[in-house]
Structures are given as C-alpha cells and as structure tokens.
Amino acid sequence: MSQNRAARDTGPLSSIDATPLHAAVTSLAAALHDYVDVAAGVRTEFSAAEADDDPRMLALENRIGHLNAELFDALHDALGMHPNLTTSVWVPEGSGAATLPAGIQRTEVHYLGFLVAAPPRNADMTLEGVIDLLDSAGQDVTEQLANAGYEVIEWASARGEAPGFGEEE
C-alpha cells in the first residue's frame, strides 16, 4: 500500500479521480460473477461439503480475497479511508432491524477467520478436526469477553462461510 497524500491528510480532498476505484469494483464484480457461475456448476456435480472444498471454488475465493484487498488499498490510497467491505450482517426477515435482547443497546458482529490447509496425505488429521478446535477456542474467548464485562449474545464456529446470527434455524 502506498503512502500518498490522501492516506496521510486529515482534511477534505480537493479533487478525486474515481476511475481506478470503479475499475477495482468492476474486477471484483467480475470475479464474483465467475464465482456464482462456477459454484452453480460445481454444486450440480457434488454435495455442498464437497463443493466447499473443490479446488475451483477455493481458487476463486482466494482471487476474490485478493481483489477485495486491492479495492481496500485503492480506496485507502485515493481517499485515506479504511473501508469495511467484508463484513456480512444478516437482519431477520421482515423486521427491518436486528432484534436485540432486553437491555442491550447496540451489538456488532466480530469475526476471526482462518484459511486452513489440508494436512499432508500421510497425516492422521483431517480438516474436519479444525471445527472441534475452533469450538474449544470459541468457548475460551466467550469466557474472556464475559470476564472483561461484555455480554456475548451468540457465538458459533462455522466451516465454509460465516454463521448467520439472528437467523431462525
């Protein structure tokens, strides 16, 4: 990431060329369209779990992650901003807003993600064992947050995509 004037300047910018920003969005959108097309094709061949681990899907997810980082850098370099473009927030259908437990004024979803590689072929471990480790770590973090005075409304570990908090099962 370059350290240009926009990234360091605390005042308004006099002019902004949004062309490279739109180009970064166009590249990301094209990759997302590729992902949808490949996902639809892969899913017709395999189960959901197998599709999640398909090398074509993993390669596209990696490409999208890189393009998302490039968009972040383009926005940061041109505007000096720190965009949060990768957070997913689900709102219960028909509510228009998340329903909070009594006494809770504000919540935010926080994620800690891991891209875990499969162990060597001769290892006795599988990727399925990762979720057990994350469950254990999640319980530990929940206790640490509670000890710090936070109330953890929900927590979950998930494989493949972030859990949808507030959704009915």
C-alpha positions in Angstrom: 0.0 0.0 0.0 1.5 3.4 -1.0 1.6 6.2 1.5 0.3 9.1 -0.6 -1.1 12.4 0.5 -4.7 11.2 0.7 -3.8 8.5 3.2 -2.0 10.9 5.5 -4.1 14.1 5.0 -6.8 14.8 7.6 -8.7 17.4 5.6 -11.0 17.2 2.7 -9.5 16.4 -0.7 -9.9 19.0 -3.5 -10.4 16.5 -6.3 -10.8 12.8 -6.7 -10.4 10.6 -9.8 -12.8 7.7 -9.1 -11.8 5.9 -12.3 -9.3 3.5 -10.7 -11.8 2.9 -7.8 -14.5 1.9 -10.3 -12.0 -0.3 -12.1 -11.3 -2.2 -8.9 -15.0 -2.7 -8.3 -15.5 -3.9 -11.8 -12.7 -6.5 -11.4 -14.2 -7.7 -8.1 -17.7 -7.9 -9.6 -16.4 -9.9 -12.5 -14.8 -12.4 -10.1 -18.0 -12.6 -8.1 -19.9 -13.4 -11.2 -17.3 -16.1 -12.1 -17.8 -17.5 -8.6 -21.6 -17.8 -8.9 -21.2 -19.5 -12.3 -18.6 -22.0 -11.1 -20.4 -22.6 -7.8 -23.7 -23.4 -9.7 -21.8 -25.8 -11.9 -19.8 -27.4 -9.1 -22.9 -27.8 -7.0 -24.6 -29.8 -9.8 -21.7 -32.3 -9.6 -21.1 -32.6 -5.9 -22.6 -32.3 -2.4 -22.4 -28.9 -0.6 -19.5 -30.1 1.6 -17.5 -31.4 -1.4 -18.3 -28.2 -3.4 -16.9 -26.1 -0.5 -13.6 -27.9 -0.8 -13.5 -28.0 -4.6 -10.2 -26.5 -5.9 -12.0 -24.3 -8.4 -14.0 -22.8 -5.6 -11.0 -22.3 -3.3 -9.1 -20.7 -6.2 -11.9 -18.2 -6.9 -12.4 -17.5 -3.1 -8.6 -16.7 -3.0 -8.9 -14.5 -6.1 -11.9 -12.6 -4.6 -10.0 -12.1 -1.4 -7.1 -10.6 -3.3 -9.4 -8.4 -5.3 -11.2 -7.2 -2.2 -7.8 -6.3 -0.7 -6.9 -4.4 -3.9 -10.2 -2.5 -3.6 -9.4 -1.7 0.0 -5.9 -0.5 -1.0 -7.3 1.6 -3.9 -9.9 3.3 -1.6 -7.3 3.8 1.2 -4.7 5.2 -1.2 -7.1 7.5 -3.0 -9.2 8.6 -0.2 -7.3 7.9 3.0 -10.3 5.9 4.3 -10.4 2.5 6.0 -13.4 0.8 4.3 -15.0 -2.2 6.0 -16.3 -4.1 2.9 -16.1 -7.7 4.0 -18.5 -7.7 7.0 -21.7 -9.7 6.5 -24.7 -8.7 8.6 -28.0 -10.6 8.5 -31.2 -9.0 9.6 -34.3 -11.1 10.5 -36.7 -11.1 7.5 -39.5 -8.5 7.8 -38.1 -6.8 10.9 -36.1 -4.1 9.2 -33.7 -4.2 12.1 -32.0 -6.7 14.3 -34.0 -7.7 17.4 -31.9 -7.3 20.5 -32.4 -8.8 23.9 -33.9 -6.5 26.5 -31.4 -4.0 27.9 -28.9 -4.4 25.0 -28.5 -1.0 23.2 -26.0 -2.0 20.5 -24.3 -5.1 19.1 -21.7 -5.7 16.5 -20.7 -9.0 14.8 -17.0 -9.8 15.0 -15.2 -12.5 13.1 -11.8 -14.2 13.4 -11.2 -16.2 10.2 -8.8 -18.9 9.3 -7.8 -20.3 5.9 -6.6 -23.8 7.0 -4.7 -26.0 4.5 -5.3 -29.8 4.4 -2.7 -31.8 6.3 -0.2 -33.8 4.3 -1.7 -37.0 2.8 0.1 -39.3 5.3 -1.1 -37.4 8.3 -3.8 -38.8 10.5 -5.5 -35.4 10.7 -8.3 -34.1 8.5 -9.8 -30.6 8.0 -12.9 -31.8 9.8 -10.9 -31.7 13.1 -10.5 -27.9 12.8 -14.0 -27.2 13.8 -13.5 -29.0 17.1 -10.5 -26.8 17.9 -12.4 -23.7 17.0 -15.4 -24.7 19.2 -13.0 -25.1 22.1 -11.3 -21.7 21.4 -14.7 -20.1 21.0 -15.7 -21.1 24.4 -12.5 -19.8 25.8 -12.9 -16.4 24.1 -16.6 -16.2 25.2 -15.4 -16.6 28.8 -12.7 -13.9 28.3 -15.2 -11.5 26.9 -17.6 -12.1 29.8 -14.7 -11.6 32.3 -14.0 -8.3 30.5 -17.6 -7.1 31.0 -19.0 -7.9 27.6 -22.2 -9.9 27.0 -21.8 -12.4 24.2 -25.3 -12.8 22.7 -24.4 -15.6 20.3 -21.3 -17.3 19.2 -20.6 -20.0 16.7 -17.9 -21.7 14.8 -18.5 -22.5 11.1 -16.8 -24.1 8.2 -17.0 -22.5 4.7 -18.8 -19.3 5.5 -19.5 -17.1 8.4 -22.5 -18.1 10.6 -25.7 -16.1 10.2 -26.5 -14.6 13.6 -30.1 -13.8 14.3 -31.5 -16.2 11.7 -34.1 -18.7 12.6 -32.9 -22.3 12.2 
